[in-house]
Amino acid sequence: MDIQKNIKEVLAQLPPQVRLVAVSKYHPVETIEAAYGAGQRVFGESREQELSRKQAALPKDIEWHFIGHLQTNKVKYIAPYIAMIEAVDSYKLLAEIDRQAAKFGRNIPCLLEVHIAEEDTKYGFTFGSCRQMLEEGNWKELRHVTLSGVMGMATNTDDEEEIRREFRSLRAFFEELKAAFFKNSEAFREVSMGMSHDYPLAVEEGSTMVRVGSKIFGERAY
Ligand SMILES: *Cc1c(COP(=O)(O)O)cnc(C)c1O
């Protein structure tokens, strides 16, 4: 695996305003060091223990994004250092992130995970439940989190039109929320969508942040 070459290839396909989150889950510290050596500074992980171990071992100027399902009882372990939590899927989790961030005098940027795929999953807000949570308004009292946008995953399919439709629906939902709740928020600006097999489509449909793993690091070992 020529990691440096892979990163260059992905970056060459991204417009300057789209950021690359290199998804390093299941890959060892040495592999991440190779990507770091190639200039990559933003990495995504989806399991707390694995992330905390890597964070301790690697340079401190890495921006770690938590991209997986996060249990509320794990928030305290990543709160001291996490740069962004991308998959907030309940008000309860958002409130816990706020509580733990306060302990460390931090403010943690968060994305609202929205379920856009055909596939069933337990995780992610529906459009309706996300609107409802924002309308209820309790989040406005939270001083140690910043709502920075939305995140979603398209159906794992070869049907490009289906994938595009899903990405388009997330981008449109972002615009709706921006107008309804975040008109004056500079921070609410991210649409995190696009993975190894579909990031070029995501970029065309208005992604601001792609999360690419296997295309950079190869297939995961397990
Ligand atoms: C694993 C993962 C990715 C990266 O997937 P690849 O197909 O390896 O690029 C992106 N987003 C989330 C939420 C993931 O869990």
The ligand as an SDF file (V2000), in Angstrom:
LIG
                    3D

 15 15  0  0  0  0  0  0  0  0999 V2000
  -15.5740    2.9720    8.1690 C   0  0  0  0  0  0  0  0  0  0  0  0
  -16.2920    4.2460    7.9420 C   0  0  0  0  0  0  0  0  0  0  0  0
  -15.9420    5.0920    6.8690 C   0  0  0  0  0  0  0  0  0  0  0  0
  -14.8770    4.7710    5.8460 C   0  0  0  0  0  0  0  0  0  0  0  0
  -15.2540    3.6990    5.0460 O   0  0  0  0  0  0  0  0  0  0  0  0
  -14.3900    3.2480    3.7550 P   0  0  0  0  0  0  0  0  0  0  0  0
  -15.3620    2.5120    2.9300 O   0  0  0  0  0  0  0  0  0  0  0  0
  -13.2880    2.3940    4.2830 O   0  0  0  0  0  0  0  0  0  0  0  0
  -13.8830    4.4800    3.1100 O   0  0  0  0  0  0  0  0  0  0  0  0
  -16.6410    6.3010    6.7580 C   0  0  0  0  0  0  0  0  0  0  0  0
  -17.6110    6.6490    7.6120 N   0  0  0  0  0  0  0  0  0  0  0  0
  -17.9700    5.8610    8.6430 C   0  0  0  0  0  0  0  0  0  0  0  0
  -19.0440    6.3120    9.5540 C   0  0  0  0  0  0  0  0  0  0  0  0
  -17.3250    4.6340    8.8350 C   0  0  0  0  0  0  0  0  0  0  0  0
  -17.7020    3.8580    9.8600 O   0  0  0  0  0  0  0  0  0  0  0  0
  1  2  1  0
  2  3  1  0
  2 14  2  0
  3  4  1  0
  3 10  2  0
  4  5  1  0
  5  6  1  0
  6  7  2  0
  6  8  1  0
  6  9  1  0
 10 11  1  0
 11 12  2  0
 12 13  1  0
 12 14  1  0
 14 15  1  0
M  END
$$$$
